[in-house]
């Protein structure tokens, strides 16, 4: 359980590099979700 929690915490730390996610300037929720998906794909490809 701790190992899985650690993976999730590290994922959020890496996603903080994409400041646009946490500043949430997108008014349209679809664009916001799309950018989160994009960031996750980029992290997966690394």
mmCIF entry with sequence, helices, sheets and N, C-alpha, C, O atoms, coordinates in Angstrom:
data_MODEL
# 
_entry.id   MODEL 
# 
_entity.id                         1 
_entity.type                       polymer 
_entity.pdbx_number_of_molecules   1 
# 
_entity_poly.entity_id                      1 
_entity_poly.type                           'polypeptide(L)' 
_entity_poly.nstd_linkage                   no 
_entity_poly.nstd_monomer                   no 
_entity_poly.pdbx_seq_one_letter_code       
;(UNK)(UNK)(UNK)(UNK)(UNK)(UNK)(UNK)(UNK)(UNK)(UNK)(UNK)(UNK)(UNK)(UNK)(UNK)(UNK)
(UNK)(UNK)(UNK)(UNK)(UNK)(UNK)(UNK)(UNK)(UNK)(UNK)(UNK)(UNK)(UNK)(UNK)(UNK)(UNK)
(UNK)(UNK)(UNK)(UNK)(UNK)(UNK)(UNK)(UNK)(UNK)(UNK)(UNK)(UNK)(UNK)(UNK)
;
_entity_poly.pdbx_seq_one_letter_code_can   XXXXXXXXXXXXXXXXXXXXXXXXXXXXXXXXXXXXXXXXXXXXXX 
_entity_poly.pdbx_strand_id                 A 
# 
loop_
_entity_poly_seq.entity_id 
_entity_poly_seq.num 
_entity_poly_seq.mon_id 
_entity_poly_seq.hetero 
1 1  UNK n 
1 2  UNK n 
1 3  UNK n 
1 4  UNK n 
1 5  UNK n 
1 6  UNK n 
1 7  UNK n 
1 8  UNK n 
1 9  UNK n 
1 10 UNK n 
1 11 UNK n 
1 12 UNK n 
1 13 UNK n 
1 14 UNK n 
1 15 UNK n 
1 16 UNK n 
1 17 UNK n 
1 18 UNK n 
1 19 UNK n 
1 20 UNK n 
1 21 UNK n 
1 22 UNK n 
1 23 UNK n 
1 24 UNK n 
1 25 UNK n 
1 26 UNK n 
1 27 UNK n 
1 28 UNK n 
1 29 UNK n 
1 30 UNK n 
1 31 UNK n 
1 32 UNK n 
1 33 UNK n 
1 34 UNK n 
1 35 UNK n 
1 36 UNK n 
1 37 UNK n 
1 38 UNK n 
1 39 UNK n 
1 40 UNK n 
1 41 UNK n 
1 42 UNK n 
1 43 UNK n 
1 44 UNK n 
1 45 UNK n 
1 46 UNK n 
# 
_struct_asym.id          A 
_struct_asym.entity_id   1 
# 
loop_
_struct_conf.conf_type_id 
_struct_conf.id 
_struct_conf.pdbx_PDB_helix_id 
_struct_conf.beg_label_comp_id 
_struct_conf.beg_label_asym_id 
_struct_conf.beg_label_seq_id 
_struct_conf.pdbx_beg_PDB_ins_code 
_struct_conf.end_label_comp_id 
_struct_conf.end_label_asym_id 
_struct_conf.end_label_seq_id 
_struct_conf.pdbx_end_PDB_ins_code 
_struct_conf.beg_auth_comp_id 
_struct_conf.beg_auth_asym_id 
_struct_conf.beg_auth_seq_id 
_struct_conf.end_auth_comp_id 
_struct_conf.end_auth_asym_id 
_struct_conf.end_auth_seq_id 
_struct_conf.pdbx_PDB_helix_class 
_struct_conf.details 
_struct_conf.pdbx_PDB_helix_length 
HELX_P HELX_P1 AA1 UNK A 2  ? UNK A 15 ? UNK A 2  UNK A 15 1 ? 14 
HELX_P HELX_P2 AA2 UNK A 19 ? UNK A 23 ? UNK A 19 UNK A 23 1 ? 5  
HELX_P HELX_P3 AA3 UNK A 29 ? UNK A 45 ? UNK A 29 UNK A 45 1 ? 17 
# 
_struct_conf_type.id          HELX_P 
_struct_conf_type.criteria    ? 
_struct_conf_type.reference   ? 
# 
loop_
_atom_site.group_PDB 
_atom_site.id 
_atom_site.type_symbol 
_atom_site.label_atom_id 
_atom_site.label_alt_id 
_atom_site.label_comp_id 
_atom_site.label_asym_id 
_atom_site.label_entity_id 
_atom_site.label_seq_id 
_atom_site.pdbx_PDB_ins_code 
_atom_site.Cartn_x 
_atom_site.Cartn_y 
_atom_site.Cartn_z 
_atom_site.occupancy 
_atom_site.B_iso_or_equiv 
_atom_site.pdbx_formal_charge 
_atom_site.auth_seq_id 
_atom_site.auth_comp_id 
_atom_site.auth_asym_id 
_atom_site.auth_atom_id 
_atom_site.pdbx_PDB_model_num 
ATOM 1   N N  . UNK A 1 1  ? 0.827   -1.195 0.000   1.00 0.00 ? 1  UNK A N  1 
ATOM 2   C CA . UNK A 1 1  ? 0.000   0.000  0.000   1.00 0.00 ? 1  UNK A CA 1 
ATOM 3   C C  . UNK A 1 1  ? 0.871   1.259  0.000   1.00 0.00 ? 1  UNK A C  1 
ATOM 4   O O  . UNK A 1 1  ? 0.600   2.209  -0.734  1.00 0.00 ? 1  UNK A O  1 
ATOM 5   N N  . UNK A 1 2  ? 1.917   1.257  0.826   1.00 0.00 ? 2  UNK A N  1 
ATOM 6   C CA . UNK A 1 2  ? 2.798   2.421  0.901   1.00 0.00 ? 2  UNK A CA 1 
ATOM 7   C C  . UNK A 1 2  ? 3.496   2.651  -0.432  1.00 0.00 ? 2  UNK A C  1 
ATOM 8   O O  . UNK A 1 2  ? 3.670   3.793  -0.858  1.00 0.00 ? 2  UNK A O  1 
ATOM 9   N N  . UNK A 1 3  ? 3.896   1.566  -1.091  1.00 0.00 ? 3  UNK A N  1 
ATOM 10  C CA . UNK A 1 3  ? 4.591   1.695  -2.376  1.00 0.00 ? 3  UNK A CA 1 
ATOM 11  C C  . UNK A 1 3  ? 3.684   2.365  -3.405  1.00 0.00 ? 3  UNK A C  1 
ATOM 12  O O  . UNK A 1 3  ? 4.143   3.217  -4.165  1.00 0.00 ? 3  UNK A O  1 
ATOM 13  N N  . UNK A 1 4  ? 2.429   2.001  -3.441  1.00 0.00 ? 4  UNK A N  1 
ATOM 14  C CA . UNK A 1 4  ? 1.474   2.595  -4.389  1.00 0.00 ? 4  UNK A CA 1 
ATOM 15  C C  . UNK A 1 4  ? 1.251   4.072  -4.055  1.00 0.00 ? 4  UNK A C  1 
ATOM 16  O O  . UNK A 1 4  ? 1.153   4.909  -4.952  1.00 0.00 ? 4  UNK A O  1 
ATOM 17  N N  . UNK A 1 5  ? 1.171   4.381  -2.774  1.00 0.00 ? 5  UNK A N  1 
ATOM 18  C CA . UNK A 1 5  ? 0.992   5.773  -2.345  1.00 0.00 ? 5  UNK A CA 1 
ATOM 19  C C  . UNK A 1 5  ? 2.189   6.611  -2.759  1.00 0.00 ? 5  UNK A C  1 
ATOM 20  O O  . UNK A 1 5  ? 2.039   7.764  -3.164  1.00 0.00 ? 5  UNK A O  1 
ATOM 21  N N  . UNK A 1 6  ? 3.367   6.034  -2.657  1.00 0.00 ? 6  UNK A N  1 
ATOM 22  C CA . UNK A 1 6  ? 4.591   6.725  -3.048  1.00 0.00 ? 6  UNK A CA 1 
ATOM 23  C C  . UNK A 1 6  ? 4.588   7.005  -4.552  1.00 0.00 ? 6  UNK A C  1 
ATOM 24  O O  . UNK A 1 6  ? 5.015   8.080  -4.971  1.00 0.00 ? 6  UNK A O  1 
ATOM 25  N N  . UNK A 1 7  ? 4.122   6.075  -5.362  1.00 0.00 ? 7  UNK A N  1 
ATOM 26  C CA . UNK A 1 7  ? 4.051   6.285  -6.816  1.00 0.00 ? 7  UNK A CA 1 
ATOM 27  C C  . UNK A 1 7  ? 3.120   7.438  -7.150  1.00 0.00 ? 7  UNK A C  1 
ATOM 28  O O  . UNK A 1 7  ? 3.431   8.255  -8.017  1.00 0.00 ? 7  UNK A O  1 
ATOM 29  N N  . UNK A 1 8  ? 1.991   7.511  -6.476  1.00 0.00 ? 8  UNK A N  1 
ATOM 30  C CA . UNK A 1 8  ? 1.032   8.586  -6.734  1.00 0.00 ? 8  UNK A CA 1 
ATOM 31  C C  . UNK A 1 8  ? 1.629   9.931  -6.313  1.00 0.00 ? 8  UNK A C  1 
ATOM 32  O O  . UNK A 1 8  ? 1.470   10.925 -7.022  1.00 0.00 ? 8  UNK A O  1 
ATOM 33  N N  . UNK A 1 9  ? 2.301   9.970  -5.189  1.00 0.00 ? 9  UNK A N  1 
ATOM 34  C CA . UNK A 1 9  ? 2.919   11.214 -4.732  1.00 0.00 ? 9  UNK A CA 1 
ATOM 35  C C  . UNK A 1 9  ? 3.990   11.672 -5.712  1.00 0.00 ? 9  UNK A C  1 
ATOM 36  O O  . UNK A 1 9  ? 4.100   12.867 -5.990  1.00 0.00 ? 9  UNK A O  1 
ATOM 37  N N  . UNK A 1 10 ? 4.783   10.741 -6.242  1.00 0.00 ? 10 UNK A N  1 
ATOM 38  C CA . UNK A 1 10 ? 5.808   11.120 -7.218  1.00 0.00 ? 10 UNK A CA 1 
ATOM 39  C C  . UNK A 1 10 ? 5.187   11.594 -8.520  1.00 0.00 ? 10 UNK A C  1 
ATOM 40  O O  . UNK A 1 10 ? 5.729   12.491 -9.167  1.00 0.00 ? 10 UNK A O  1 
ATOM 41  N N  . UNK A 1 11 ? 4.055   11.009 -8.921  1.00 0.00 ? 11 UNK A N  1 
ATOM 42  C CA . UNK A 1 11 ? 3.368   11.457 -10.135 1.00 0.00 ? 11 UNK A CA 1 
ATOM 43  C C  . UNK A 1 11 ? 2.917   12.905 -9.986  1.00 0.00 ? 11 UNK A C  1 
ATOM 44  O O  . UNK A 1 11 ? 3.108   13.707 -10.901 1.00 0.00 ? 11 UNK A O  1 
ATOM 45  N N  . UNK A 1 12 ? 2.321   13.250 -8.847  1.00 0.00 ? 12 UNK A N  1 
ATOM 46  C CA . UNK A 1 12 ? 1.891   14.628 -8.631  1.00 0.00 ? 12 UNK A CA 1 
ATOM 47  C C  . UNK A 1 12 ? 3.077   15.582 -8.596  1.00 0.00 ? 12 UNK A C  1 
ATOM 48  O O  . UNK A 1 12 ? 2.969   16.718 -9.059  1.00 0.00 ? 12 UNK A O  1 
ATOM 49  N N  . UNK A 1 13 ? 4.202   15.139 -8.058  1.00 0.00 ? 13 UNK A N  1 
ATOM 50  C CA . UNK A 1 13 ? 5.401   15.985 -8.041  1.00 0.00 ? 13 UNK A CA 1 
ATOM 51  C C  . UNK A 1 13 ? 5.864   16.270 -9.458  1.00 0.00 ? 13 UNK A C  1 
ATOM 52  O O  . UNK A 1 13 ? 6.248   17.397 -9.770  1.00 0.00 ? 13 UNK A O  1 
ATOM 53  N N  . UNK A 1 14 ? 5.832   15.248 -10.331 1.00 0.00 ? 14 UNK A N  1 
ATOM 54  C CA . UNK A 1 14 ? 6.245   15.448 -11.726 1.00 0.00 ? 14 UNK A CA 1 
ATOM 55  C C  . UNK A 1 14 ? 5.241   16.312 -12.476 1.00 0.00 ? 14 UNK A C  1 
ATOM 56  O O  . UNK A 1 14 ? 5.632   17.108 -13.330 1.00 0.00 ? 14 UNK A O  1 
ATOM 57  N N  . UNK A 1 15 ? 3.957   16.167 -12.173 1.00 0.00 ? 15 UNK A N  1 
ATOM 58  C CA . UNK A 1 15 ? 2.939   16.975 -12.846 1.00 0.00 ? 15 UNK A CA 1 
ATOM 59  C C  . UNK A 1 15 ? 3.021   18.444 -12.455 1.00 0.00 ? 15 UNK A C  1 
ATOM 60  O O  . UNK A 1 15 ? 2.544   19.304 -13.196 1.00 0.00 ? 15 UNK A O  1 
ATOM 61  N N  . UNK A 1 16 ? 3.614   18.747 -11.312 1.00 0.00 ? 16 UNK A N  1 
ATOM 62  C CA . UNK A 1 16 ? 3.770   20.142 -10.925 1.00 0.00 ? 16 UNK A CA 1 
ATOM 63  C C  . UNK A 1 16 ? 4.683   20.896 -11.893 1.00 0.00 ? 16 UNK A C  1 
ATOM 64  O O  . UNK A 1 16 ? 4.670   22.126 -11.936 1.00 0.00 ? 16 UNK A O  1 
ATOM 65  N N  . UNK A 1 17 ? 5.472   20.151 -12.669 1.00 0.00 ? 17 UNK A N  1 
ATOM 66  C CA . UNK A 1 17 ? 6.279   20.779 -13.697 1.00 0.00 ? 17 UNK A CA 1 
ATOM 67  C C  . UNK A 1 17 ? 5.426   21.420 -14.773 1.00 0.00 ? 17 UNK A C  1 
ATOM 68  O O  . UNK A 1 17 ? 5.860   22.365 -15.432 1.00 0.00 ? 17 UNK A O  1 
ATOM 69  N N  . UNK A 1 18 ? 4.224   20.916 -14.954 1.00 0.00 ? 18 UNK A N  1 
ATOM 70  C CA . UNK A 1 18 ? 3.275   21.506 -15.883 1.00 0.00 ? 18 UNK A CA 1 
ATOM 71  C C  . UNK A 1 18 ? 2.443   22.516 -15.088 1.00 0.00 ? 18 UNK A C  1 
ATOM 72  O O  . UNK A 1 18 ? 1.354   22.189 -14.616 1.00 0.00 ? 18 UNK A O  1 
ATOM 73  N N  . UNK A 1 19 ? 2.947   23.716 -14.944 1.00 0.00 ? 19 UNK A N  1 
ATOM 74  C CA . UNK A 1 19 ? 2.293   24.727 -14.092 1.00 0.00 ? 19 UNK A CA 1 
ATOM 75  C C  . UNK A 1 19 ? 0.876   25.060 -14.552 1.00 0.00 ? 19 UNK A C  1 
ATOM 76  O O  . UNK A 1 19 ? 0.047   25.499 -13.754 1.00 0.00 ? 19 UNK A O  1 
ATOM 77  N N  . UNK A 1 20 ? 0.602   24.852 -15.827 1.00 0.00 ? 20 UNK A N  1 
ATOM 78  C CA . UNK A 1 20 ? -0.721  25.197 -16.355 1.00 0.00 ? 20 UNK A CA 1 
ATOM 79  C C  . UNK A 1 20 ? -1.811  24.365 -15.679 1.00 0.00 ? 20 UNK A C  1 
ATOM 80  O O  . UNK A 1 20 ? -2.941  24.830 -15.532 1.00 0.00 ? 20 UNK A O  1 
ATOM 81  N N  . UNK A 1 21 ? -1.487  23.157 -15.273 1.00 0.00 ? 21 UNK A N  1 
ATOM 82  C CA . UNK A 1 21 ? -2.485  22.306 -14.618 1.00 0.00 ? 21 UNK A CA 1 
ATOM 83  C C  . UNK A 1 21 ? -2.934  22.928 -13.299 1.00 0.00 ? 21 UNK A C  1 
ATOM 84  O O  . UNK A 1 21 ? -4.124  22.959 -12.988 1.00 0.00 ? 21 UNK A O  1 
ATOM 85  N N  . UNK A 1 22 ? -1.971  23.419 -12.533 1.00 0.00 ? 22 UNK A N  1 
ATOM 86  C CA . UNK A 1 22 ? -2.295  23.891 -11.195 1.00 0.00 ? 22 UNK A CA 1 
ATOM 87  C C  . UNK A 1 22 ? -2.725  25.354 -11.160 1.00 0.00 ? 22 UNK A C  1 
ATOM 88  O O  . UNK A 1 22 ? -3.290  25.808 -10.165 1.00 0.00 ? 22 UNK A O  1 
ATOM 89  N N  . UNK A 1 23 ? -2.464  26.097 -12.239 1.00 0.00 ? 23 UNK A N  1 
ATOM 90  C CA . UNK A 1 23 ? -2.945  27.477 -12.270 1.00 0.00 ? 23 UNK A CA 1 
ATOM 91  C C  . UNK A 1 23 ? -4.386  27.535 -12.766 1.00 0.00 ? 23 UNK A C  1 
ATOM 92  O O  . UNK A 1 23 ? -5.120  28.464 -12.430 1.00 0.00 ? 23 UNK A O  1 
ATOM 93  N N  . UNK A 1 24 ? -4.792  26.556 -13.557 1.00 0.00 ? 24 UNK A N  1 
ATOM 94  C CA . UNK A 1 24 ? -6.185  26.386 -13.998 1.00 0.00 ? 24 UNK A CA 1 
ATOM 95  C C  . UNK A 1 24 ? -6.750  27.643 -14.654 1.00 0.00 ? 24 UNK A C  1 
ATOM 96  O O  . UNK A 1 24 ? -7.808  28.134 -14.258 1.00 0.00 ? 24 UNK A O  1 
ATOM 97  N N  . UNK A 1 25 ? -6.044  28.161 -15.655 1.00 0.00 ? 25 UNK A N  1 
ATOM 98  C CA . UNK A 1 25 ? -6.545  29.319 -16.379 1.00 0.00 ? 25 UNK A CA 1 
ATOM 99  C C  . UNK A 1 25 ? -7.611  28.943 -17.397 1.00 0.00 ? 25 UNK A C  1 
ATOM 100 O O  . UNK A 1 25 ? -8.328  29.812 -17.891 1.00 0.00 ? 25 UNK A O  1 
ATOM 101 N N  . UNK A 1 26 ? -7.722  27.664 -17.715 1.00 0.00 ? 26 UNK A N  1 
ATOM 102 C CA . UNK A 1 26 ? -8.705  27.235 -18.703 1.00 0.00 ? 26 UNK A CA 1 
ATOM 103 C C  . UNK A 1 26 ? -10.108 27.312 -18.122 1.00 0.00 ? 26 UNK A C  1 
ATOM 104 O O  . UNK A 1 26 ? -10.403 26.705 -17.092 1.00 0.00 ? 26 UNK A O  1 
ATOM 105 N N  . UNK A 1 27 ? -10.952 28.054 -18.785 1.00 0.00 ? 27 UNK A N  1 
ATOM 106 C CA . UNK A 1 27 ? -12.338 28.181 -18.337 1.00 0.00 ? 27 UNK A CA 1 
ATOM 107 C C  . UNK A 1 27 ? -13.164 26.975 -18.770 1.00 0.00 ? 27 UNK A C  1 
ATOM 108 O O  . UNK A 1 27 ? -14.162 26.636 -18.134 1.00 0.00 ? 27 UNK A O  1 
ATOM 109 N N  . UNK A 1 28 ? -12.745 26.334 -19.850 1.00 0.00 ? 28 UNK A N  1 
ATOM 110 C CA . UNK A 1 28 ? -13.490 25.199 -20.384 1.00 0.00 ? 28 UNK A CA 1 
ATOM 111 C C  . UNK A 1 28 ? -12.926 23.918 -19.768 1.00 0.00 ? 28 UNK A C  1 
ATOM 112 O O  . UNK A 1 28 ? -11.739 23.628 -19.913 1.00 0.00 ? 28 UNK A O  1 
ATOM 113 N N  . UNK A 1 29 ? -13.766 23.162 -19.090 1.00 0.00 ? 29 UNK A N  1 
ATOM 114 C CA . UNK A 1 29 ? -13.325 21.959 -18.389 1.00 0.00 ? 29 UNK A CA 1 
ATOM 115 C C  . UNK A 1 29 ? -12.757 20.920 -19.352 1.00 0.00 ? 29 UNK A C  1 
ATOM 116 O O  . UNK A 1 29 ? -11.865 20.155 -18.985 1.00 0.00 ? 29 UNK A O  1 
ATOM 117 N N  . UNK A 1 30 ? -13.263 20.889 -20.568 1.00 0.00 ? 30 UNK A N  1 
ATOM 118 C CA . UNK A 1 30 ? -12.772 19.937 -21.558 1.00 0.00 ? 30 UNK A CA 1 
ATOM 119 C C  . UNK A 1 30 ? -11.301 20.216 -21.891 1.00 0.00 ? 30 UNK A C  1 
ATOM 120 O O  . UNK A 1 30 ? -10.517 19.279 -22.044 1.00 0.00 ? 30 UNK A O  1 
ATOM 121 N N  . UNK A 1 31 ? -10.926 21.479 -22.004 1.00 0.00 ? 31 UNK A N  1 
ATOM 122 C CA . UNK A 1 31 ? -9.533  21.836 -22.276 1.00 0.00 ? 31 UNK A CA 1 
ATOM 123 C C  . UNK A 1 31 ? -8.645  21.463 -21.087 1.00 0.00 ? 31 UNK A C  1 
ATOM 124 O O  . UNK A 1 31 ? -7.526  20.984 -21.267 1.00 0.00 ? 31 UNK A O  1 
ATOM 125 N N  . UNK A 1 32 ? -9.150  21.684 -19.879 1.00 0.00 ? 32 UNK A N  1 
ATOM 126 C CA . UNK A 1 32 ? -8.400  21.360 -18.671 1.00 0.00 ? 32 UNK A CA 1 
ATOM 127 C C  . UNK A 1 32 ? -8.132  19.860 -18.587 1.00 0.00 ? 32 UNK A C  1 
ATOM 128 O O  . UNK A 1 32 ? -7.006  19.444 -18.312 1.00 0.00 ? 32 UNK A O  1 
ATOM 129 N N  . UNK A 1 33 ? -9.161  19.048 -18.822 1.00 0.00 ? 33 UNK A N  1 
ATOM 130 C CA . UNK A 1 33 ? -9.014  17.595 -18.789 1.00 0.00 ? 33 UNK A CA 1 
ATOM 131 C C  . UNK A 1 33 ? -8.095  17.124 -19.910 1.00 0.00 ? 33 UNK A C  1 
ATOM 132 O O  . UNK A 1 33 ? -7.294  16.208 -19.724 1.00 0.00 ? 33 UNK A O  1 
ATOM 133 N N  . UNK A 1 34 ? -8.215  17.754 -21.072 1.00 0.00 ? 34 UNK A N  1 
ATOM 134 C CA . UNK A 1 34 ? -7.340  17.414 -22.188 1.00 0.00 ? 34 UNK A CA 1 
ATOM 135 C C  . UNK A 1 34 ? -5.884  17.677 -21.875 1.00 0.00 ? 34 UNK A C  1 
ATOM 136 O O  . UNK A 1 34 ? -5.016  16.887 -22.246 1.00 0.00 ? 34 UNK A O  1 
ATOM 137 N N  . UNK A 1 35 ? -5.604  18.785 -21.193 1.00 0.00 ? 35 UNK A N  1 
ATOM 138 C CA . UNK A 1 35 ? -4.218  19.075 -20.840 1.00 0.00 ? 35 UNK A CA 1 
ATOM 139 C C  . UNK A 1 35 ? -3.688  18.116 -19.794 1.00 0.00 ? 35 UNK A C  1 
ATOM 140 O O  . UNK A 1 35 ? -2.513  17.750 -19.832 1.00 0.00 ? 35 UNK A O  1 
ATOM 141 N N  . UNK A 1 36 ? -4.528  17.704 -18.867 1.00 0.00 ? 36 UNK A N  1 
ATOM 142 C CA . UNK A 1 36 ? -4.100  16.701 -17.879 1.00 0.00 ? 36 UNK A CA 1 
ATOM 143 C C  . UNK A 1 36 ? -3.763  15.394 -18.591 1.00 0.00 ? 36 UNK A C  1 
ATOM 144 O O  . UNK A 1 36 ? -2.756  14.760 -18.280 1.00 0.00 ? 36 UNK A O  1 
ATOM 145 N N  . UNK A 1 37 ? -4.597  14.992 -19.541 1.00 0.00 ? 37 UNK A N  1 
ATOM 146 C CA . UNK A 1 37 ? -4.312  13.777 -20.306 1.00 0.00 ? 37 UNK A CA 1 
ATOM 147 C C  . UNK A 1 37 ? -3.011  13.905 -21.083 1.00 0.00 ? 37 UNK A C  1 
ATOM 148 O O  . UNK A 1 37 ? -2.225  12.960 -21.137 1.00 0.00 ? 37 UNK A O  1 
ATOM 149 N N  . UNK A 1 38 ? -2.780  15.061 -21.682 1.00 0.00 ? 38 UNK A N  1 
ATOM 150 C CA . UNK A 1 38 ? -1.533  15.303 -22.404 1.00 0.00 ? 38 UNK A CA 1 
ATOM 151 C C  . UNK A 1 38 ? -0.328  15.178 -21.483 1.00 0.00 ? 38 UNK A C  1 
ATOM 152 O O  . UNK A 1 38 ? 0.667   14.547 -21.840 1.00 0.00 ? 38 UNK A O  1 
ATOM 153 N N  . UNK A 1 39 ? -0.414  15.773 -20.308 1.00 0.00 ? 39 UNK A N  1 
ATOM 154 C CA . UNK A 1 39 ? 0.693   15.718 -19.359 1.00 0.00 ? 39 UNK A CA 1 
ATOM 155 C C  . UNK A 1 39 ? 0.959   14.285 -18.914 1.00 0.00 ? 39 UNK A C  1 
ATOM 156 O O  . UNK A 1 39 ? 2.117   13.897 -18.754 1.00 0.00 ? 39 UNK A O  1 
ATOM 157 N N  . UNK A 1 40 ? -0.085  13.499 -18.712 1.00 0.00 ? 40 UNK A N  1 
ATOM 158 C CA . UNK A 1 40 ? 0.095   12.103 -18.313 1.00 0.00 ? 40 UNK A CA 1 
ATOM 159 C C  . UNK A 1 40 ? 0.734   11.278 -19.427 1.00 0.00 ? 40 UNK A C  1 
ATOM 160 O O  . UNK A 1 40 ? 1.549   10.396 -19.160 1.00 0.00 ? 40 UNK A O  1 
ATOM 161 N N  . UNK A 1 41 ? 0.367   11.562 -20.666 1.00 0.00 ? 41 UNK A N  1 
ATOM 162 C CA . UNK A 1 41 ? 0.995   10.851 -21.798 1.00 0.00 ? 41 UNK A CA 1 
ATOM 163 C C  . UNK A 1 41 ? 2.475   11.201 -21.880 1.00 0.00 ? 41 UNK A C  1 
ATOM 164 O O  . UNK A 1 41 ? 3.312   10.325 -22.099 1.00 0.00 ? 41 UNK A O  1 
ATOM 165 N N  . UNK A 1 42 ? 2.796   12.476 -21.706 1.00 0.00 ? 42 UNK A N  1 
ATOM 166 C CA . UNK A 1 42 ? 4.205   12.885 -21.750 1.00 0.00 ? 42 UNK A CA 1 
ATOM 167 C C  . UNK A 1 42 ? 4.989   12.184 -20.639 1.00 0.00 ? 42 UNK A C  1 
ATOM 168 O O  . UNK A 1 42 ? 6.108   11.725 -20.869 1.00 0.00 ? 42 UNK A O  1 
ATOM 169 N N  . UNK A 1 43 ? 4.421   12.098 -19.455 1.00 0.00 ? 43 UNK A N  1 
ATOM 170 C CA . UNK A 1 43 ? 5.102   11.432 -18.343 1.00 0.00 ? 43 UNK A CA 1 
ATOM 171 C C  . UNK A 1 43 ? 5.259   9.934  -18.610 1.00 0.00 ? 43 UNK A C  1 
ATOM 172 O O  . UNK A 1 43 ? 6.259   9.334  -18.215 1.00 0.00 ? 43 UNK A O  1 
ATOM 173 N N  . UNK A 1 44 ? 4.285   9.336  -19.270 1.00 0.00 ? 44 UNK A N  1 
ATOM 174 C CA . UNK A 1 44 ? 4.361   7.914  -19.568 1.00 0.00 ? 44 UNK A CA 1 
ATOM 175 C C  . UNK A 1 44 ? 5.465   7.629  -20.583 1.00 0.00 ? 44 UNK A C  1 
ATOM 176 O O  . UNK A 1 44 ? 6.145   6.606  -20.502 1.00 0.00 ? 44 UNK A O  1 
ATOM 177 N N  . UNK A 1 45 ? 5.636   8.534  -21.531 1.00 0.00 ? 45 UNK A N  1 
ATOM 178 C CA . UNK A 1 45 ? 6.639   8.337  -22.570 1.00 0.00 ? 45 UNK A CA 1 
ATOM 179 C C  . UNK A 1 45 ? 8.069   8.575  -22.096 1.00 0.00 ? 45 UNK A C  1 
ATOM 180 O O  . UNK A 1 45 ? 9.015   8.158  -22.763 1.00 0.00 ? 45 UNK A O  1 
ATOM 181 N N  . UNK A 1 46 ? 8.238   9.228  -20.975 1.00 0.00 ? 46 UNK A N  1 
ATOM 182 C CA . UNK A 1 46 ? 9.586   9.497  -20.457 1.00 0.00 ? 46 UNK A CA 1 
ATOM 183 C C  . UNK A 1 46 ? 10.271  8.248  -19.992 1.00 0.00 ? 46 UNK A C  1 
ATOM 184 O O  . UNK A 1 46 ? 11.410  8.305  -19.529 1.00 0.00 ? 46 UNK A O  1 
# 
